[in-house]
C-alpha cells in the first residue's frame, strides 16, 4: 500500500479541518493539503518522473515540505530527504548518488546553499533539475490539475531513501519501503503514544529526519502540523506554539531536551501545552532526563532507532520515564526501553549468538521496520545485515525484563589493560556533578595499556575544571581502571548537524596535543 493513501483517507473525512500551519496561521486544510500534494504529483509525472524514481528534498522546515513529500509519494516516486544544514557540496553528493531527477529547494536557502548546490551539481555533471519552492516552477506545479488519489504501490516498493549522517566517510542511502513506514507508524500507536485530531505536531527538529517521518501517524489521525516560523528549534517559539495550540507533540534530540529544560527554568516556563516529547538520536544522560521530567512532568517518551530501522527498535514508555517507585527505576530510566511490537531485538556475541540477560554484546534487530539494504552498496549491506538481522553497531545489554541498555557504539569502546570501558558509563558519572555541563569520553593510545581513558569536559558558566575533584568523584563511583587519566576542558563539544558529538574530532584533538 502507498503510504500517501493515509492522506487521501484523512482528507475524505476531515477535509475541512486545519492541517498545515505556518506559525499560528493555518495555510492548508486537509482537503487543500491533499489537493496540493496531488497537483505536485501530477506535475512531476508531466516532467517525466516515474514510479520508483528518486526525487530529492533540500528544504528547511516549512509546510510545503509535507506537500512536496506527499506529492512524490502520490506517484510512487521515492523521496530523498537532505538535511538543510548541509553544505551544497554535501547535498550535491547525495543528489548525485541517489540519481535524483529533480531536487526541491526551499527559497529560504536562497542564494547561499541553493546556489552552492546548483554549482556543485554542475561541477559533478549531475543534471538534477532544481525546483525552488516559492518560485515560478513550483507555483506552476500547484496550479496543475491534481491526481484524484495516490497510485497503487507494493508494500516493499521504496518510499524514502535516507542518507546516514556519514561522520566517518560518505553517507550511505538506506532503502526505506512503504511497509517499513507503515509498521513504524503502527508501532507508534502501540508502543509510543496515541494521537488524536486535537493534537498538534511541532516540527522543530529537521523534517528530513525523525521529526519529519513522524508526520505519518499525525496525518492518519487528522492532527495539526505546525511549522515554526524560525524554520527550526527555538526554545521560546516552542513554548509559545505549545501554549497556543495545546496538546502539542514534538520530536527532540537529547540536546534539545536539555536546552528546553534550561530555557524553561530561566524564563519561568512550565511547558504548558506540551503533551508529548519523544526523544532519541543520541545518548540521553540520566541526570538530564531526571531534571527535565521533574520540571515538565510526565510528557517524555524515549525511542531508539536507526536510519536502517527508522524509529522502530525499542521504546521507553511515558510511565517508565516518570516512574520513581520501581526498585530499579533508575536502571530502567537509563535504558532505551523494550522492543517495539513489529521487531525482535537481541543482544548477541560476535558470531551472532544471543547472550544471556545482563551480558554486553551487539544489539541486533529484525522485523518489518528493518531495511532491505543500502542503495547501490552491496558490500555495506552484506556487512550490516546477517540472516535478516540488522547489526546495529551499538553495544548494549538486555535485562531479564527485556529492557535494553545501550553502552556505546562498538567503535567507541575503550580497551585498557585488556578490560572494556564503555564511555557512556564514565560520562554518566561525570554528569552527576552540578558544575559539569557536558562530557565526552574517548580512548587514547597508550604504550603499556593499549588505551587509556580521557574525558573532554564542558563546565557550566562560572565554573572551572578541577581535575582532582572530578577524579575523586569518579573513584567514588566507578572502578579505578575506568576513571579518566586526563581531563581536558573545552568551551563546547564538537557536534554534527544532528547534535551528535563527533568523537572523531575529539580524537584528532588528542593527536594534536601529543
N, C-alpha and C positions, 0 to 999 in steps of 0.2 A: 504493500500500500504506500502511496505517495504521502509523505509527511505533511504536505500542503493541504491534504484533504481535511485536516483539522481546522484550518482557517475557513475553508469553504463551509463546513458544517456549522461552525460558530456563527458565521455571517448569515446563515439561513434563519437562525432563531434569535439572534441578538444583534441584528444588523443596525438597529438604531442606537445601540449603546456605544459610549465613547471607548475607543480602542487605543489610539496613539496620541500622546501628549508631548508637547514641547514646553518644558517647564510646567506652568499651570494651565497652559492653553491646549484645549482639545483640537487637534488638527485632522483627525480622521475617526469616523465611526467604524464599526466592524464591516459594515456594508461597503464603505468607501475604501477601507484598507484592502479588502478582498478584490475590489474592482481595480484599484491601482496596481496591485500585485498581478492581476490578470492582464492588465494593459502592458506592464513591463514584460511579462512573459510573451505576449503576442508580438511585441516589438522585437524581442530577442529572436523569436522564430523568423521574423521578416529579415533580420540581419544575418541569418544563416546559422544561428546557434541551434544545435540539435540535442536530443536527449543524451545524457551521459557525458556531455562536453563541459569542461571546467570553465567557470566564469569567476573572476576574482573580485573581491570587495576590499578596497583600501580606503576605509572611511572612519571618521570619528563617530562617536555615539550620537545618533540623531534619529528621528522617527523614520526617515527614508531608508535607514539600514534594513529594517524589517520588511519594508515594501520591496526592496531590491532582492533580499534573501528569498522571500516567498515567490517573487516573480521568477527567479531562477528555478526554484523547485516546481513551480506551476508547469513547466515544460519538461521536467525530468532531467534538467541540467544539474551540474554539480557546483555548489557554492565553495569558493576558496577564500576563507576569511583571512585577512592580513592585519596584524596589529598596526593601528595608525601611528604608533610611536616609532615604528621602524624607519630607518633612513630609506630614501628612494632606491638606493642600490640594493639594500637588503630585500625590499619589496619586489624589486625587479627580478631578483634571483628566483623568488617564489613564483612569480607570474610566468617566468620562462620555464622553470622546472615543471610546473603544472600544465604548461601548454594552454594557458587560458586564452580564449579567443577575444574576450573583452575584459576590461577592468573598470569597475565603477570607482570613481574617486570623489570624495566629498569636497565641495568648494571651500570648506573651512581649511582644507590643506593647501588650497590655492596655489600661490606662485612658489612656495618653497618645496614641500615634499612632493606635491603633484608634478611640478616641473622636473624635479630631480628624478622622479620615477620615469617620466617621459624620456629624459635624456639617457638614463641608464638602459631603458628598453631599446632605444635607438642604437646605443653602443653595442648592445648584445645581439643586435639584429633580430630582436623579437618584435613581431608585428601585432601584438595585442592592442586592440583599439581602446583608447582611454575615453571613458564617458563621464563627464563631470556632472555630479548630482547638483542641480540648480542651474545647469547650462542648457543650451538650446536642444541638444540631442536628448537629454533626459526629459525636458518638457514635451518634446515630440513623443517620447515613449509613453508618458502619462496620458497623452491625447489619443493613443491607439485604442481601437475597439478591443475591449478585454476578452480574454478567453472565459468561457462560462464556468469552467471548473478545471481542476488540475488533471493532467494526463495520468493515465494509469501507470504505475511502476511496480516492478517486482520488489519484494522486501529487501533483497540483497543488492539492489542497484545502489550506486553511490549517491549520497546526498551532500556530504561535506568532505572536503579534502583539507584536513587541518595540519598545518606545519608546526612541528615541535619547536621549542624556543631556540634550540641549537646553541647552547652555551659552550659546547665542546665540538666545534666543527659545523658543517652545514646542517640546517634543519631537515627533517625527513617528513614526507607527506603521509599522514595517517589516513587510511581509507575508511570513512565512516558511512555506513549504509543507512537506509531508511529504517531497517529493522533495529539497528543499534539505537537510533534516536527514539524510536517508539518504546523500546524496552527501557531506556533511560528515563523517559517521561513517566511511564507506568510505575517504575521503581520509586520515582519521586513521591508519587501519591501513597505508595505502600510503606516506604521506609523513611522519608524525609519530612514531608509536610503536606497538608491539604491546601487546596486553592479554591477560591470562590470568585464569583463575578464582582464582589465587593473589594477584592484585593487590588493592590497596585504594585507592579514590579518596577523598581527603580534601577535604571541602568547606569550605575556609577562606575563599575568596572568595565573593561573593554568588551564591547559586544562581539568582538572576534573570538572570544574565549568563553569561559564558563558562564559569565553573566548573560551572554547572548544566546547560548544554547539552551539556557533555562527559559527562553521565551515560550517554548513549545507547550509546556503544561499550563502556562498562563493564557495562551491562545485557546487551548482546549476548554478552559473554564470560562472564557469570555472576560478575563480580568483586564485591568487597565495597564498600559505600558507607558511609563513616564521616563522621558529622557531629559536629564538636567541641562539647562541652557549652557552650562560650562563645557558640556561635552565629555565630562569625566568626573573625577572624585573630588568634591569639595565638601568638607565636613558641615559647614554652616548651611550649605544648599541642601544636603541630605536631610538635616534636621527640619528645615523649612518645608520641604516637599513631603516628608513623612507626616509632619503635623497637619499639613493641609489636606492631603489625600486620605490619610488614615489607613490602617490595615496594610502597611507597606512591607513588601518583601524586597530584600536585596542580597545579591551575592557579593562576598567581600574576601579578599586575601587577608591573611592574618595581620599583615602590616596595616591594612585599612581598619581592621577592628581595633587595633591598638591606638591608631590615630583618632578614631571616633571616640574612644573612651577618654583619651587625654583632652580632646577638644570639648567634650561634653562637660567634663569636670571643671575645665577652665571657664566655660561660658554659662555654667549653671543649667545645661540642657538635660532633660530627663530621658530624651529619646521618645517623646510622645508620638504615637502613630506608627512606630516601628513594631511590626508584628513578628517578623522572622528575618534573621540574618544567618544565611548559610555561609560558613567559612571553609576555605580549602585553598590549595595552591601552594602550600609551603608549611613549614612547621609552626604550629600554634603552641607556644610555650604555656605550661600550666599556670604559671603566675599571671600571665596576660589574660587568659580566659577567665580565671577566678575574679580578677579585677573588673573585667568587662561585665560579667554576669552579675556581680554584686551591684554594679551601677545601673544597668539597663533592665535587669530582671531576666526571666526565662524566655528570651527571644532567640537564643542561639542553637543552631544545629550544625554539626560538622559532617562533611562528606570527604571521602578520599577517592580520587580517581586519577586517571592519566589521560592524555590525548588518545592513547591506544585503547583505553576503556573509559570513555568520557563520563565523568561524574558518577561512575557506577560501581566502584569496588566495595566500599563499606560506608556505613553511616552511623554516627553517634547521635542518638535522639535528643530532642529538647529535654526530655525527662532526665536522661543520663547527664547532660551538661549541667543541669540545675540541681541535681541531687547532691545533698550533703549528708544524707542519713545512712547510706550504704556503708558497711565497714571498709569497703575498698573503693570508695567513691573517687579518691584522688588518682588511683591507678586507672580507673575507667576514664576519668576526665583526661588523663594523659594519653589515652588510646585514640584510635580513629574509628572505633565502633565495631559493629558486626557486619558480616557480609550482607549486601543488598540482595533483594529477592530473586533477581534474574541471573545471579552468578554463583559459582563455587569459589571459595578462597581457601588456600592452604599456605602453610609455611614449610618450605622444603630445603633439603640439602643440595649440594652441587649436582647431584645425579637426578634431582627432581623427585626424590622420595620424601613423602610427608614426614615431618618431625613431630615428636610428642609435644604436648602442651608445655609452654614455658621455654622451649628451646628457640634460639635465634637462627633464622635462615632467611632465604629469599622469599618474599611474598609473591605467590603465583595465583592467577585468576583465569577462569574460563567461563563462558556463557554467552548469551545473546548480545551483550554490550561490548564484547571484545572484537577488535578489528580483525580483518582477514589478512592484513599485511600492509606494508608501506608501498606507496606509489612508485612504480618502476625501480624498486630496490629489493630484489630477491635476496641478496646477501644479508642485508639488515633484517629482513623479515625472518629468515631462517635462524638468525641469532636470537631473535626476540620471542618467537613462537615455537613451542615444543609440544607436539601431540595435542594441539588445541589449547594448550596453556600459554598464557602471556607471562613471560618472565619480566616482572616489573623493574628489576634492578634495585628495589628497595629492600633493605634488611629489616626484619621485624620478628615478632613473636606473637603467638596466639595463646590466650589462657584457656582454662577448661570451660569457660562460659562462652567462648567464641569471640572475645574482644581482641582485636588486633592492635598491637602497639608497634609503631614504627620506630626504628632506631636511627637509621641513616641510609643514604644511597650506598650501595655496596662499594662504590669507588671512593667514598669519603671515609670509610672505616680506617682507623689507625691501628697498626700492629706494632706494639712497642715491647721489646723483650719477649716476643712470642705470645703476648696477651693482646686480645682485641679491646680497643677503646672505641665506643660509639660517641662521636662528638656531641650529639644532641643531649646525652646524659650529662655531660660536663656543662653544656650551655644552660640546661635547666637549673643546675645548681647555682651557677653564677647569677642567673636572673632572679634568684630569690633575694638578692641584695638590693635594697631600695635605691642605692646610688648607681646601679648598673642599668643603663637604658637598653643596650643591645650587646650581644656577644656571639661570636662565631669561632669555632674551634677547628683547627686543621692539624695535619701531621707534618713534621719537618724531619728531613733525613738526618740520621744520627749514626756515626761510625760504629758504635758499640751496640745500641739497642735497635737498630733498624730505623725506627722513627721515635721522635718524642712529641709531646703534646704542646701546642701553642694556642693561646687564646687571644683573639683580637677583641677589644672591649671598647664600647662607646659609653661614656659616663653621662649621667644626667647633668643638666646645666647647673653650674656652681660646684660640681664635684670633681675631684682629682683622683686619678687612678692610684690606688695604694696596693702595690703588689703583695705586700706582706698580709694585708687584711683579706685580699682575695684568696691567697694561698691558705690562710688559716681556715677560712670558710670551707674551701674545697676539702681540706684534710679532715674536717669535722663531718663531712657528708658523703664522701666517696673514697674508694681505695686509693692509697698513695700513688700507685703506678698510673692512675687515671688523671691525676691533677696536672694542670699545665706547668711546664717547666719555664715558660716565659709568658708574660702578659704585655700586650702591645696596645697602646691607646690610639684610637682613631676618632676623627670627628664624625665620620659616618662610614657604614659598611658599604662596599660596592655592591650594587644590585642591578639586575637586568630590568627590562621594561615591565615585567610582571611582578616585581617586588621580591624576587628570589635572590638571596645572597650569592654572589659569584665567588665561590671558594677558589676557583682557578686564579682569580685576581689576587686573592689573599696569599696564595702560594707563590705567585710572582713577587709579591712584596717581600716575602721571606727570602727569596733568592737575591733580591737587590740589597738586603741587609747583611747577607753572608760576607 
